[in-house]
Amino acid sequence: MNNFIFQNATKVYFGRGCVKEYLACLTKKAKTILLAYGGGSIRRNGIYDEVVGILQEKGKTIVEFSGIMSNPTYQKVQEGAKLAREHHVDMILAVGGGSTMDCCKAVSLAARYSGDIWEDFWARPGVIDFEPLPLGVIVTVAGTGSECNGGAVITNEEKRVKTGRDYPQLNPRFALMDPTYTFSVPKGQMISGSFDILSHIMETYFSEPNEDNVSDDIMEALMRSVIRNLRIAIQAPEDYTARSNLMWDSTMAENRVIKMGKKCDFECHNMEHQLGAYTNCNHGCGLAVLHPVYYRHIYREGLPKFVRFAEHVWGIARDGKTDEELALAGINALANFIKEIGLPTTLKELGAKREQLKEIADSCGISQGSYKAMTHEEILEIFQECYE
């Protein structure tokens, strides 16, 4: 394994009833709380009433920051930071999925920074030499794993750039994870979020080193878990075991554990982020379209790992197949799974326009961890193959 340093500062409280049991204690030192959430689903499913009731019982002043969109924008971040400063907020409490959590990490930074956080921390890596506003999260959607890292993906609409950075200082102080909170998530959102989990794992797995290592072994087990439990959750949305497994799969995919000693290839995420910046498409759906085609472009350069993927994740027997045939069988199994769970398979379904593809391809970042060094020309080829 490659050398690494591991750190994760987020304390997780996991399980049924954890919000009722721990939230009051975890917010004890905060007098004024910025309560952040998305489009209002937590008001309809009862989570909002439960959280607000706990905070009000303890005499907290609540400042509402709602309407966080699925691809949070820099403008929305600035809105939240302004609220936090005007009301002298002591803590941010993000209730929702990855978009809400990502937005609030950026807000926690912007609320205590006088400069332009996009230019100083997202357009290029920055150094956080001050204490961001404390952030706690209540997870209602499994997918991004944002609850246990400092990563935040933000879209700058003016520049048409969607990018993410991961700063350990932006890790939430705590994450409350009650799997029952995910029961009311619409099936399509649950499926796309679960594919995002699988994507995070695959993009770490399909990278060097190829020698035997703990991270790859863990990832194979996690991928099998996502596939198995997603199939169960599609048939039985309130199966607690399946939903709790998916929730923890999501955290394990992005809490930095499996990335230790790995180069990591996030080229598909780079490509999807720019598709999202131009089309505002669903993140998991965009990844589902791209992954099989991208892997058919790089599998020869990472052949031993793609053979392992076929055998250890999909259970495909060699039965006289060459390494190349076995690797392609694994990629085909992934493509068939995407169809089975009902995710889109073309960029046209996502609302992309053919005439946009070159501009989008040219705007994509190039991953340094890929088995094969991508060019913007080859990214355009992938987009064109994915179009319809």
Disulfide bonds with the S-S distance in Angstrom:
none
